[in-house]
Amino acid sequence: MFVLSARFRPSRTDGGEGAVVYTVREGMARKEFTSAVRGRGPAVFSDYGGQIAFDLKTICCVIEDLVRSGVDFNLDDIVERGADAVLDCNPYRERIASLGDGFCGVAGVVRISRRFVSRGVSSAVGCHDIRLLDYLDVLSGRFAAEGRRMARSFASLRRSLSEYMSGVAVRVADVDAGFVIGYRDFLSVRVSDSTCGFYLRTLRSALGHAVEDDVADIRICWRDVCTAGSGVASKSLGDRVLDRKVLRDIGELDLSAEPLLELVRDMFMFSVYGHGIELSDLANLKKENLRGERLCYHRRQVGKAVEVMLGDKSADIIRKYADADSPYLLPILRRGSRCYVYETVKSSFYKSLRTIGERLVPGIKLSFSMARPSWEHLMQGANLAEVLI
């Protein structure tokens, strides 16, 4: 995958003009060349955004031609031909003009850094040929420029859809109920129900923006799409609540012969005991977050400060997995001398938790997202005042 971007290189002379430099990356390797765009600061990207987008499209065309030629090429070849086209005689002007606000390139081979897609395709309004992944780049850039968190959701959706589409170019206008159902089924065997619901809601939001931008006229009955053969987006609160008996059965299940399942079970129960701590927060708890019997932390998703009074069962789990050499309170991101990436751990934990659920009640899909509603349900059904007074 080649990634194209641009940066501003200031002048070494005080008060002198700097230049925009174009970067072509492949993995960790990168090559650059200096453009003809000059300015006295980063504002050059606003002043000459159209020219920069045009130059990046030109480099896209160079890569596209090299790919289709079938000959071997490297970053040096791209930079050499790209510099000639950008700085001298550009043979791609007519092709670029026919693209409108879109970017050419072979799907799965080249993409533009989101920052510049949002500048070059911000006028995607009315562009019915724009590809779905490119449009998500547009939305991500648009929302990021406004400082809105939804930008990260669109970026996450783009990565997931890119995996699902496997290099196939799909226009926004071509997205229909069949596409969404296929994507839903793809997600159902890879992520939890709550994560699947997140991606489908984000896709629905993106397609809603596409209709507003006159990019496509999409008519999908989302209730039918999301519920046909799937529990996604149709689960009531009761479907996500585990009663006291099921929680006790989970806690008492003998998993001593299967260390990973035992660890996952214990982390799930700790989440329930801790008022429904999310897995991402659980994984990043440090020893300093435990202050006596109180667990104090900030929720990573919203930044809210949380303080939880832990009981004996929570303390037993902490003691069970205590590791003097680890900075973490629980062995999720680090176990012994091995460290783990959160996304890898998340996938492994969710699969293991589903295995545990199937052993208890065939057909049940246990998820860490059940911890908080289950805890809330228990609290609503208990008269704590009579117990404590």
C-alpha positions in Angstrom: 0.0 0.0 0.0 1.4 3.4 -1.0 0.3 6.4 1.0 0.6 9.9 -0.4 0.8 13.0 1.8 2.3 16.4 2.0 4.1 18.5 4.6 5.3 22.1 4.9 9.1 22.6 5.1 9.9 26.0 6.5 12.7 28.1 5.0 16.1 28.1 6.7 16.3 31.8 6.2 14.3 34.0 8.6 11.3 35.5 6.8 12.0 33.3 3.7 9.4 31.2 1.9 9.1 27.5 2.7 7.9 24.8 0.4 5.4 22.0 0.3 7.0 18.6 0.1 5.2 15.5 -1.3 5.8 12.2 0.5 5.3 8.7 -0.8 5.3 6.0 1.8 5.3 2.2 1.6 5.4 0.6 5.0 8.3 2.2 6.9 10.1 3.4 3.7 9.4 6.8 2.3 10.7 9.1 -0.5 10.0 12.9 -0.9 10.3 15.6 -3.5 9.8 19.3 -3.3 6.9 20.9 -5.1 6.6 24.3 -6.7 4.1 25.4 -4.0 5.7 28.1 -1.8 4.5 29.9 1.3 5.5 31.4 4.6 3.7 28.9 6.9 1.3 26.0 7.2 -1.5 28.3 5.9 -0.2 27.4 2.5 -2.4 24.3 2.6 -5.5 26.5 2.8 -4.2 29.0 0.2 -3.1 26.4 -2.3 -5.3 23.4 -1.3 -6.5 22.9 -4.9 -3.1 22.8 -6.4 -1.8 20.4 -3.7 -4.8 18.1 -4.3 -4.1 18.3 -8.1 -0.5 17.3 -7.6 -1.4 14.4 -5.3 -3.9 13.2 -8.0 -1.0 13.4 -10.5 1.2 11.1 -8.3 -1.9 8.8 -8.0 -2.0 8.6 -11.8 1.7 7.8 -11.9 1.3 4.9 -9.5 -1.8 3.7 -11.4 0.1 3.6 -14.7 3.1 1.7 -13.1 0.8 -0.9 -11.5 -1.1 -1.5 -14.7 2.1 -1.7 -16.7 3.0 -5.0 -15.0 6.7 -4.1 -14.5 8.5 -4.0 -11.2 8.9 -0.6 -9.7 9.9 1.0 -6.4 9.6 4.3 -4.5 12.4 5.9 -6.6 10.5 5.2 -9.8 7.4 6.8 -8.4 9.2 9.9 -7.1 11.1 10.3 -10.4 8.1 10.1 -12.6 5.9 12.0 -10.1 8.4 14.9 -10.0 8.6 15.1 -13.8 4.8 15.2 -14.1 4.2 17.7 -11.3 7.1 20.0 -12.0 7.3 19.8 -15.8 4.9 18.5 -18.3 1.8 16.9 -16.7 0.3 14.2 -19.1 -2.6 13.5 -16.7 -4.5 16.7 -16.8 -7.4 15.4 -18.9 -7.7 12.3 -16.7 -7.6 14.3 -13.5 -10.2 16.7 -14.9 -12.5 13.7 -15.7 -12.3 12.6 -12.1 -13.9 15.7 -10.7 -13.3 15.7 -6.9 -12.4 12.0 -6.8 -9.0 10.4 -6.7 -7.8 7.8 -9.1 -5.7 4.8 -8.1 -6.0 1.1 -8.0 -8.1 0.1 -5.0 -6.0 -1.4 -2.2 -2.7 -0.1 -3.7 -2.7 3.6 -3.1 -4.5 6.1 -0.9 -4.3 9.7 0.1 -3.6 10.8 3.7 -7.0 11.7 5.1 -5.9 15.3 5.8 -5.6 16.0 2.1 -8.5 13.9 0.9 -10.7 16.1 3.0 -9.2 19.2 1.3 -9.2 17.8 -2.2 -12.7 16.1 -2.0 -14.4 18.4 0.4 -16.7 19.3 -2.5 -17.9 15.8 -2.9 -21.4 17.1 -3.0 -23.1 15.8 -6.1 -20.2 13.5 -7.0 -22.1 10.2 -7.7 -18.9 8.3 -8.7 -17.1 8.7 -5.4 -16.0 5.5 -3.8 -17.2 4.5 -0.4 -13.8 4.4 1.3 -12.9 7.8 -0.3 -16.1 9.3 1.0 -15.4 8.0 4.5 -12.1 9.7 4.3 -14.0 12.9 3.4 -16.3 12.6 6.3 -13.4 11.8 8.7 -11.5 14.8 7.5 -14.6 17.1 7.7 -15.5 16.0 11.2 -11.9 16.2 12.4 -11.6 19.7 11.1 -14.6 20.6 13.3 -13.1 18.8 16.3 -15.9 16.2 16.5 -15.3 12.7 17.8 -17.4 11.1 15.1 -14.2 11.6 12.9 -12.7 8.6 14.7 -15.8 6.5 14.2 -15.7 7.1 10.5 -12.0 6.3 10.4 -12.6 3.0 12.3 -15.4 2.1 10.0 -13.2 2.7 7.0 -10.6 0.3 8.3 -13.2 -2.4 8.9 -14.9 -1.9 5.5 -11.5 -2.0 3.8 -11.0 -5.5 5.3 -14.5 -6.6 4.3 -14.2 -5.3 0.7 -10.7 -6.8 0.2 -9.6 -4.3 -2.4 -12.9 -4.2 -4.4 -13.8 -0.6 -5.3 -17.4 0.1 -4.3 -19.1 3.4 -5.0 -21.3 5.0 -2.4 -24.2 4.9 -4.9 -23.8 1.1 -5.2 -24.3 0.4 -1.5 -27.6 -1.4 -1.0 -29.3 -3.8 1.5 -27.4 -6.8 0.2 -24.0 -5.0 0.8 -25.0 -4.1 4.3 -26.3 -7.7 5.1 -23.0 -9.1 3.8 -21.0 -6.7 5.9 -23.2 -7.5 9.0 -22.6 -11.3 8.5 -18.8 -10.6 8.0 -18.8 -8.7 11.4 -20.9 -11.3 13.2 -18.1 -13.9 13.3 -15.4 -11.5 14.1 -16.6 -9.0 16.7 -19.1 -8.8 19.5 -22.7 -7.8 18.9 -22.1 -4.4 20.4 -19.1 -3.7 18.1 -21.1 -5.0 15.2 -23.9 -2.6 16.1 -21.4 0.3 16.4 -20.1 -0.3 12.8 -23.6 -0.6 11.4 -24.8 2.6 13.1 -21.7 4.4 11.8 -22.3 3.1 8.3 -25.9 4.2 8.5 -24.8 7.7 9.6 -22.3 7.9 6.8 -24.9 6.9 4.2 -27.2 9.5 5.7 -24.5 12.2 5.1 -24.1 10.8 1.5 -27.8 11.5 0.8 -27.5 15.0 2.2 -24.4 15.6 0.0 -26.3 14.3 -3.0 -23.7 11.6 -3.5 -26.2 8.9 -3.6 -29.9 8.2 -3.3 -29.8 5.3 -0.8 -33.0 3.6 0.4 -32.4 0.9 2.9 -34.9 -0.5 5.5 -32.4 -0.7 8.4 -34.7 -2.5 10.7 -35.0 -5.4 8.3 -31.3 -5.4 7.4 -30.0 -5.4 10.9 -32.5 -7.9 12.4 -32.8 -10.5 9.5 -31.1 -13.5 10.9 -29.2 -11.5 13.5 -29.7 -10.0 16.9 -27.7 -6.9 16.0 -29.5 -3.6 16.8 -32.6 -5.5 17.9 -31.6 -6.5 21.3 -33.6 -5.1 24.1 -32.0 -4.3 27.5 -33.4 -7.7 28.8 -31.4 -9.5 26.1 -28.2 -8.0 27.4 -28.9 -8.7 31.1 -27.6 -11.7 33.0 -29.5 -12.7 36.1 -28.0 -13.6 39.4 -28.1 -17.3 38.8 -26.2 -17.1 35.4 -23.6 -14.8 36.9 -23.1 -17.2 39.8 -22.8 -20.1 37.4 -20.1 -18.2 35.4 -18.2 -17.4 38.6 -18.3 -21.0 39.9 -17.4 -22.7 36.6 -14.3 -24.9 36.9 -11.9 -23.7 34.3 -8.7 -24.6 36.1 -7.6 -26.8 33.2 -7.9 -23.9 30.7 -5.9 -20.9 31.9 -7.0 -18.5 29.2 -10.7 -19.2 29.7 -10.2 -18.9 33.5 -8.5 -15.5 33.1 -11.2 -14.2 30.7 -14.0 -15.4 33.1 -12.2 -13.7 36.1 -11.9 -10.5 34.1 -15.5 -10.6 33.2 -16.6 -11.1 36.8 -14.2 -8.3 37.9 -16.0 -6.1 35.4 -19.3 -6.9 36.9 -18.1 -6.5 40.4 -16.6 -3.1 39.4 -19.9 -1.6 38.2 -19.5 -2.7 34.6 -15.9 -1.5 33.8 -15.4 -1.7 30.1 -12.7 -4.0 28.8 -10.5 -1.2 27.4 -10.5 0.5 30.9 -9.9 -2.8 32.6 -6.9 -3.6 30.4 -5.3 -0.2 31.1 -5.7 -0.1 34.9 -2.4 0.5 36.6 -1.5 -0.3 40.2 -1.7 3.3 41.2 -5.4 3.2 40.2 -6.1 1.1 43.3 -6.2 3.2 46.4 -6.9 1.0 49.3 -10.3 -0.5 48.6 -11.2 2.1 46.0 -10.5 1.8 42.3 -10.1 5.3 40.8 -9.7 5.8 37.0 -10.9 7.8 34.0 -13.0 6.2 31.4 -10.9 6.2 28.2 -13.9 6.7 25.9 -15.4 9.8 27.5 -12.7 10.9 30.0 -15.1 10.7 33.0 -13.6 10.2 36.4 -14.9 7.0 38.1 -14.5 5.8 41.6 -15.6 2.3 42.6 -15.5 0.6 46.0 -14.3 -2.9 45.6 -15.4 -5.9 47.6 -13.8 -9.2 48.7 -14.3 -11.0 45.4 -12.7 -8.2 43.4 -9.8 -8.2 45.9 -9.4 -12.0 45.5 -9.0 -11.6 41.7 -6.4 -8.9 42.1 -4.4 -11.0 44.6 -4.8 -14.1 42.3 -3.1 -12.3 39.4 -0.7 -10.1 41.3 2.6 -9.5 39.4 5.3 -7.5 41.1 7.1 -6.9 37.8 4.1 -5.5 35.9 2.8 -1.9 36.1 -0.7 -3.2 35.3 -3.2 -4.1 38.0 -4.6 -7.1 35.9 -2.8 -9.4 33.4 -4.5 -8.3 30.2 -1.9 -6.3 28.3 1.0 -8.0 30.0 1.3 -11.6 31.3 4.7 -12.6 32.7 7.3 -11.3 30.2 5.0 -11.1 27.3 3.2 -7.9 26.2 0.0 -7.8 24.1 -1.7 -5.3 21.8 -5.2 -4.4 23.0 -6.9 -5.2 19.7 -5.4 -8.7 19.8 -6.4 -9.2 23.4 -9.9 -7.9 22.7 -10.5 -10.4 19.9 -9.1 -13.3 22.0 -11.1 -12.4 25.1 -14.4 -12.0 23.2 -14.0 -15.4 21.6 -13.1 -17.0 24.9 -16.1 -15.4 26.6 -18.4 -16.7 23.9 -17.0 -20.2 24.5 -17.7 -19.9 28.2 -21.3 -18.8 27.5 -21.9 -21.6 25.1 -20.9 -24.1 27.7 -23.4 -22.7 30.2 -26.3 -22.0 28.0 -26.2 -23.1 24.4 -26.9 -20.2 22.0 -26.0 -17.5 24.5 -23.3 -15.0 23.3 -21.5 -13.6 26.4 -20.0 -10.2 25.9 -18.2 -7.7 28.1 -20.9 -5.2 27.1 -23.3 -7.3 29.3 -21.4 -6.4 32.5 -22.8 -3.0 33.1 -26.5 -3.6 32.4 -26.3 -6.8 34.4 -24.8 -4.9 37.4 -27.4 -2.2 37.0 -30.2 -4.8 36.9 -28.9 -6.4 40.2 -28.7 -3.0 41.9 -32.3 -2.2 40.8 -33.6 -5.4 42.3 -31.8 -5.1 45.6 -32.8 -3.0 48.6 -29.4 -2.0 49.7 -30.7 0.4 52.3 -32.1 -2.4 54.4 -28.9 -4.4 54.0 -26.6 -1.6 55.1 -28.7 0.2 57.8 
